[in-house]
Amino acid sequence: MTHNNSNPANPLIDTKNGIDVKTDNSPLLLEIENLSVTFGKGARAFRAVDDVSLQLKQGEVLAVVGESGSGKSVTMMALMGLLPSTATVAANKIRFDGQDMLTLSARDRRKIIGKDISMIFQNAMSCLNPSFTIEFQIAEVLKTHLGLKGSAVRKRILELLELYQI
């Protein structure tokens, strides 16, 4: 991903963010290099993502924007390992916080996804599963990623629902 500089007079200083681009040594949090995602095989193959590369340093915020169907969701779902088996993911590198996401086990990936990497899906109906209560779904996240147990889980759920006036 090319750095978008808001100061054309000095290409090494990003005045919008106050960052000296040349000397900013913040560690990379996310690095994706030459990511492609294809659905199907042979003549029926469809490349949904073609050669995407980006870098995100600690402390930065990434917003992926683009036209409908441009591959935003597929790119992030590939990062998180959430694509169906019909997808072929190819990349030179996908690293998050020093970990190779291409070789990470499903178990280790689950420790990261939802806690350190998450995404807000475009379709609100896909965010919560109507087959389970909101309490159950929030509890799963609190248990898995924060290690909360017993009454601490219920207490935190009630705090969150009150905080967001739900």
Residue pairs with C-beta under 8 A, 6 or more apart in sequence:
1 53
1 54
1 55
3 14
3 21
5 11
5 13
5 14
5 21
6 14
6 15
6 16
6 17
7 13
7 14
7 15
7 16
11 21
12 20
12 21
12 22
13 19
13 20
13 21
14 20
14 21
24 57
26 57
26 58
26 59
26 60
27 57
27 58
28 55
28 56
28 57
28 58
28 95
29 56
29 57
29 58
29 60
29 96
29 97
30 54
30 55
30 56
30 62
30 79
30 95
30 96
30 97
31 54
31 55
31 56
31 93
31 94
31 95
32 52
32 53
32 54
32 55
32 75
32 79
32 91
32 93
32 94
33 53
33 91
33 92
33 93
33 94
34 51
34 52
34 53
34 90
34 91
34 92
34 93
35 49
35 51
35 52
35 53
35 75
35 78
35 89
35 90
35 91
35 94
36 47
36 49
36 50
36 51
36 52
36 89
36 90
36 91
37 47
37 48
37 49
37 71
37 74
37 75
37 78
37 83
37 87
37 88
37 89
37 90
38 45
38 46
38 47
38 48
38 87
38 88
38 90
39 45
39 46
39 48
39 86
39 87
39 88
40 46
40 86
48 71
48 74
48 87
49 71
49 74
49 75
49 78
50 71
52 71
52 75
54 62
56 62
64 72
64 75
64 76
65 72
66 72
73 119
73 121
73 122
74 83
74 87
76 119
77 83
77 119
78 87
78 89
78 91
78 94
79 94
79 96
79 101
79 117
80 109
80 113
80 117
80 119
81 101
81 104
81 106
81 109
81 113
82 113
83 89
89 102
91 102
93 100
93 102
94 100
94 101
94 102
95 101
96 112
96 116
96 117
97 112
97 116
99 108
99 112
101 109
104 112
110 144
111 144
111 145
114 141
114 144
114 145
115 144
115 145
120 127
121 127
128 134
128 137
129 137
134 161
134 166
135 154
135 157
138 157
138 160
139 153
139 154
139 157
142 148
142 153
142 156
142 157
143 149
143 153
146 156
148 156
